[in-house]
Amino acid sequence: MKLAYMKKRRTMALIMGLLIVAAVSAQEEPKLVVKPMGRILFDAAYIRPQHIEDKLNSGVGIPDMRIGVGFSYDQWKGKVEMGFAYGKLSMKDVWVQYDFDKKNFIRGGYFRHKYGYQSSTSTSFKESTEEPQSNTALNNERLIGLMYEYNSRNFLATASLVVETDAMKETTDVIGNEAIGALARLVYRPYAERGRMFQVGISGGIEGARYNKQEELNHKQFTLVSRWPIRVAKINAQEALVTDAKTMYKFTPEIMYANGRFAVIGQYYLNTITRDNNQASFTGRGAYITLRALVKGHEYSPNLVDGGIAIPAPGNMELCLQYNYTSLSDATAGIYGGYLNDWSLCYNYYFNKYMIWRVRASWTKVTNRIGFLDNECSILETRLQVKF
């Protein structure tokens, strides 16, 4: 009886051991997590231009509608997102990322690479409704490339290798040899806590001349553009075509300070394009300053991942005053893309984690545009933003 009892105990112990091993193995096996995501913007705008030449018309629209998925598996994560605004299909973010640890990762694909403070939020989460025109004109949207990021409490550093934008739209038998470039951002933040933030940063980049369907301009030009700050009408406010182009060198310092429910952000842009055939280099400049205040809510919090300010909590209300200046005219180079000044006041109500309501009033003036009259425009717009 005693021997049988001992065997039974050993058998039970063995079974329990196997169950424990199986449970531990099940816990250690990483799971594939797939999460659907989407975004819809509903806009309405009243536009009053000085001259009708720019076709700035009032109306309503859905300027952005996206559907996609995000996934994660162990140390891997990724995102695939498509846009359907105004009945047109377009590719948005498509990337895969590998996390070495909590501070280091590498990402490859098609996305907005880190360059300056405006890369701390997506296009739909700009506190001023639309991003400053200086960033639109003197920075890139999405690029195919590879980006490494180091992120700690006090430092954020990124480095990217990229190819030109049209690499996502055309094949090399159309484009030719694709232009390549490099971008980097370095941020130092001695204070990065709720209600108390300060950071300074610097970004730089170098890019080769871009594709153009006209053979004589292919990889011999840069076209720098900014739009009037409205999306129900997509009209260029500035446009500088820089021909005989070789290389663009770009540079932008940034600063952000927040104390309690008040914050201020500033950034300056300097882009220089060298040229062939004894043509003078072209220089584009821009700057903006943004004042933010929570009229309902307690204090701002840091976004350590992207180097900015986190989206205010649900129920918060905010006022943002922003001034932007952009110069795409350079008399030395003989290129007159225009001088732009834009003042805006924006009210933001953060309904919940999925919805934001914005109201924006702005005054924009553009001068010194070759082939166009000087123009100024007053805009009152509202937006309901849904993101899930």
Secondary structure, DSSP 8 states (H G I E B T S, - for coil): -HHHHHHHHHHHHHHHHHHHHHHHHHHHS--EEEEEEEEEEEEEEEEEES-GGG----EEEEEEEEEEEEEEETTEEEEEEEE-GGG--EEEEEEEEEESSSSEEEEEEEE----SGGGGS-GGG-TTSS--HHHHHHS-S-EEEEEEEEE-SSEEEEEEEEE-GGGGTS-HHHH-S--EEEEEEEEEEEEEETTEEEEEEEEEEEEE-B--SSGGGTTSBEEEEEE-S-SSS--EEEEEEE-SEEEEEEEEEEEEEEETTEEEEEEEEEEEEEESTT---EEEEEEEEEEEEEEESS---EETTTTEE----TT-EEEEEEEEEEEEEETTTTEEEEEEEEEEEEEEEE-SSSEEEEEEEEEEEEEEETTS--EEEEEEEEEEEEE-
